[in-house]
Amino acid sequence: MGTVNWNANSKLGFLRSVIDPTDELGFKNELIDRIQWTALKRHLVDSKHMLDYGCGSGRLAPRAKSMEIKYSGIDTSMGMVETAREIHKDSSLDFRHFDGSTIPYADSTFDTIVSIGVFIYILKTANEAAVFSEIKRVLKPDGHLVIVEQASLSGQKSAAAINVLTEQDYVAIIAKDFDIENRYRVRTPEFSERATKWTTNKKVPRFLFNLMVGGLAEQEFKTATSAPDSYFKTRLYYDFLINAKLRKK
């Protein structure tokens, strides 16, 4: 997807491969991962079988299993799929390579489709209609699509993005066939001063960071959800979440 070489990135490790490949220390990626999960997990409590669309290294897989959710993950990068299989040596976790269009599952297989940082590479491309047609096909009636994506109010974009996209760009395509139940911002492009100190200090012991990261993520999440539009209009981009239910025909 996009201009990123995902097969090459797949060799960088569990989180560097799918978030920030320059984060050698790892604390920044761990905090971003935890912030995104903080936002996402509340929408999975009723799920029984979820599809991780663009699963990357499979970072959601063990979390889904801990919630007793049957997990399936697909990705266009064979390197990512192989990495996910190597990391998660669990036969109950289903990782599959696909062509970016046809989802390799039967109709009405999943009650939830989850995706993080994938649709930024799909919207406003020739593949957009085919992707959403397949998503609708494999979702059960009243199934949910839950995405965490990048958007901008400043007309700028991150280095990885193809297009400058607003939240409304995502809403416009999703609302054609889904009822949007939740929508809110989950992460600002920069951390608070406190979180920055924790994620950049090479002297911080990993065990201590592990104890702190949950609280840091909750605080960063609250900051993003409460910040006004005027704040985001001066920032490069931000992460937001949409939780939408497939509309009955």
VMD Tcl script that draws the C-alpha trace (Angstrom):
set ca {
  {0.00 0.00 0.00}
  {1.27 3.47 -0.82}
  {4.97 4.05 -1.35}
  {6.06 2.30 1.85}
  {8.07 -0.89 1.34}
  {6.15 -3.04 3.79}
  {8.10 -6.21 2.99}
  {11.30 -4.42 3.98}
  {9.66 -2.90 7.07}
  {8.49 -6.33 8.18}
  {12.08 -7.14 9.20}
  {12.26 -4.23 11.66}
  {10.40 -5.88 14.51}
  {6.96 -6.08 16.09}
  {6.10 -2.37 16.30}
  {8.80 -0.61 14.26}
  {7.52 -2.49 11.22}
  {4.04 -0.96 11.45}
  {4.34 2.36 13.31}
  {7.57 4.41 13.25}
  {10.53 2.56 11.69}
  {12.94 5.18 13.07}
  {12.06 4.48 16.71}
  {15.04 2.37 17.73}
  {14.43 2.82 21.46}
  {10.91 1.49 21.06}
  {9.15 3.51 23.76}
  {7.48 5.91 21.32}
  {5.97 3.07 19.31}
  {4.85 1.27 22.44}
  {3.03 4.37 23.64}
  {1.36 4.97 20.25}
  {0.32 1.32 20.14}
  {-1.17 1.56 23.64}
  {-3.03 4.80 22.85}
  {-4.61 3.24 19.78}
  {-5.58 0.12 21.71}
  {-7.04 2.26 24.51}
  {-9.41 3.79 21.94}
  {-10.12 0.58 20.05}
  {-10.74 -2.02 22.76}
  {-13.97 -0.48 24.05}
  {-15.61 -1.22 20.70}
  {-14.69 -4.92 20.71}
  {-16.42 -6.10 23.89}
  {-19.29 -7.75 22.00}
  {-17.21 -9.17 19.16}
  {-16.94 -12.93 18.61}
  {-14.94 -13.03 15.36}
  {-12.91 -10.09 14.09}
  {-10.94 -9.46 10.92}
  {-7.82 -7.35 11.28}
  {-7.70 -5.63 7.88}
  {-4.05 -4.83 7.17}
  {-2.82 -6.80 10.17}
  {0.89 -6.07 9.72}
  {2.85 -7.90 12.41}
  {-0.35 -8.95 14.15}
  {-0.16 -6.62 17.13}
  {-3.90 -6.95 17.79}
  {-3.91 -10.76 17.72}
  {-2.95 -11.59 21.33}
  {-5.23 -8.85 22.63}
  {-8.19 -10.23 20.69}
  {-7.47 -13.70 22.02}
  {-7.31 -12.37 25.59}
  {-10.83 -11.01 25.04}
  {-11.94 -14.44 23.73}
  {-12.41 -13.08 20.22}
  {-11.64 -15.35 17.28}
  {-8.94 -13.56 15.30}
  {-8.20 -13.45 11.57}
  {-5.69 -11.08 10.00}
  {-4.97 -10.23 6.36}
  {-2.26 -8.12 4.74}
  {-1.05 -7.32 1.22}
  {2.57 -7.75 2.34}
  {3.72 -11.37 2.42}
  {6.64 -10.25 4.54}
  {4.28 -8.90 7.17}
  {2.20 -12.08 7.15}
  {5.32 -14.21 7.58}
  {6.52 -11.98 10.42}
  {3.12 -12.23 12.14}
  {3.20 -16.01 11.89}
  {6.74 -16.12 13.28}
  {5.92 -13.87 16.23}
  {2.55 -15.42 17.10}
  {3.13 -19.15 17.06}
  {-0.50 -19.95 17.84}
  {-2.56 -22.13 15.52}
  {-5.78 -20.40 16.63}
  {-4.59 -17.12 15.05}
  {-5.27 -17.02 11.31}
  {-2.93 -14.81 9.22}
  {-3.40 -14.70 5.45}
  {-1.88 -12.85 2.51}
  {-4.33 -11.22 0.07}
  {-4.25 -9.14 -3.09}
  {-5.61 -5.93 -1.57}
  {-9.04 -6.36 -3.13}
  {-10.61 -9.79 -2.62}
  {-10.87 -10.77 1.05}
  {-10.19 -14.54 1.29}
  {-13.23 -15.40 3.44}
  {-16.85 -16.34 2.81}
  {-19.79 -13.96 2.94}
  {-20.95 -12.84 6.42}
  {-17.95 -14.35 8.23}
  {-17.13 -11.55 10.69}
  {-19.08 -9.47 13.18}
  {-16.26 -6.90 13.35}
  {-13.62 -5.59 10.95}
  {-10.84 -3.58 12.55}
  {-8.15 -1.56 10.81}
  {-5.41 0.80 11.96}
  {-3.59 3.10 9.57}
  {-4.65 1.31 6.39}
  {-7.50 3.26 4.81}
  {-5.29 6.31 4.45}
  {-3.73 4.35 1.57}
  {-7.12 3.35 0.10}
  {-9.33 6.43 0.07}
  {-9.31 8.40 -3.17}
  {-7.63 5.56 -5.06}
  {-8.93 3.33 -7.86}
  {-9.28 0.45 -5.37}
  {-11.59 2.27 -2.94}
  {-14.92 0.91 -4.23}
  {-13.68 -2.68 -4.46}
  {-12.31 -2.59 -0.91}
  {-15.56 -1.39 0.63}
  {-17.61 -3.82 -1.45}
  {-15.57 -6.70 -0.03}
  {-15.80 -5.35 3.51}
  {-19.58 -5.31 3.27}
  {-19.60 -8.82 1.79}
  {-17.68 -10.49 4.61}
  {-19.42 -8.63 7.44}
  {-22.46 -10.14 9.12}
  {-25.69 -8.12 9.07}
  {-25.31 -5.33 11.65}
  {-21.56 -6.01 11.74}
  {-19.16 -3.24 12.70}
  {-16.26 -1.54 10.97}
  {-13.89 0.09 13.46}
  {-10.98 2.10 12.10}
  {-8.22 4.22 13.61}
  {-6.82 6.52 10.92}
  {-4.89 9.70 10.23}
  {-6.60 12.93 9.23}
  {-5.66 16.59 8.97}
  {-7.35 19.91 9.62}
  {-4.28 21.87 8.56}
  {-4.05 20.72 4.95}
  {-0.82 18.89 5.71}
  {0.03 15.20 5.83}
  {2.49 12.84 7.41}
  {5.37 11.50 5.32}
  {3.67 8.14 4.80}
  {0.36 9.52 3.53}
  {-0.57 9.60 -0.16}
  {-3.32 12.23 0.09}
  {-4.34 14.93 2.54}
  {-7.51 13.51 4.08}
  {-10.00 14.98 6.52}
  {-12.29 13.07 8.85}
  {-15.14 13.98 6.51}
  {-13.41 12.16 3.65}
  {-13.63 8.95 5.66}
  {-17.16 9.67 6.83}
  {-18.37 10.31 3.28}
  {-17.43 6.84 2.02}
  {-18.31 4.90 5.19}
  {-21.70 6.58 5.68}
  {-22.90 5.31 2.29}
  {-23.56 1.88 3.80}
  {-22.86 2.23 7.53}
  {-24.40 4.12 10.43}
  {-21.62 5.88 12.31}
  {-22.06 5.23 16.04}
  {-18.86 6.74 17.43}
  {-16.30 9.20 16.11}
  {-13.58 10.95 18.07}
  {-9.92 11.93 18.01}
  {-7.54 9.62 19.82}
  {-3.97 10.89 19.38}
  {-2.19 14.15 18.70}
  {0.97 14.10 16.52}
  {3.18 15.04 19.44}
  {3.24 13.77 23.00}
  {2.84 15.84 26.13}
  {6.04 16.99 27.83}
  {5.68 14.22 30.41}
  {5.20 11.48 27.81}
  {8.06 12.86 25.70}
  {10.42 12.55 28.64}
  {9.42 8.94 29.22}
  {9.70 7.92 25.56}
  {13.03 9.61 24.75}
  {15.09 8.93 27.88}
  {17.48 6.07 27.12}
  {18.18 5.67 30.84}
  {14.60 4.66 31.67}
  {14.53 0.93 32.56}
  {12.12 -1.01 30.37}
  {10.33 -2.54 33.34}
  {9.62 0.93 34.69}
  {8.34 2.17 31.33}
  {6.09 -0.89 31.13}
  {4.59 0.10 34.46}
  {3.97 3.67 33.29}
  {2.85 3.24 29.67}
  {-0.79 2.43 30.47}
  {-1.28 5.61 32.45}
  {0.58 7.67 29.87}
  {-1.64 6.29 27.11}
  {-4.82 7.11 29.00}
  {-3.65 10.68 29.54}
  {-2.61 11.19 25.92}
  {-5.94 9.76 24.76}
  {-7.89 12.13 27.03}
  {-5.86 15.07 25.73}
  {-6.75 14.24 22.13}
  {-10.46 13.68 22.80}
  {-10.81 17.01 24.62}
  {-8.63 19.26 22.43}
  {-10.53 21.88 20.34}
  {-10.48 22.16 16.56}
  {-8.26 25.22 16.84}
  {-5.51 23.02 18.26}
  {-5.68 20.47 15.44}
  {-5.76 23.16 12.75}
  {-2.17 23.98 13.65}
  {-0.91 20.39 13.67}
  {0.42 18.16 10.91}
  {-2.13 15.37 11.44}
  {-3.86 13.38 14.17}
  {-5.38 9.94 14.75}
  {-9.13 9.51 15.04}
  {-11.55 6.59 15.40}
  {-14.77 5.70 13.61}
  {-17.03 2.90 14.83}
  {-19.77 2.19 12.27}
  {-22.51 -0.46 11.96}
  {-23.39 -1.97 8.60}
  {-26.82 -0.69 7.59}
  {-29.52 -3.25 6.93}
  {-30.49 -3.51 3.26}
}
mol new
graphics top color blue
foreach p $ca { graphics top sphere $p radius 0.5 }
foreach p [lrange $ca 0 end-1] q [lrange $ca 1 end] { graphics top cylinder $p $q radius 0.2 }
display resetview
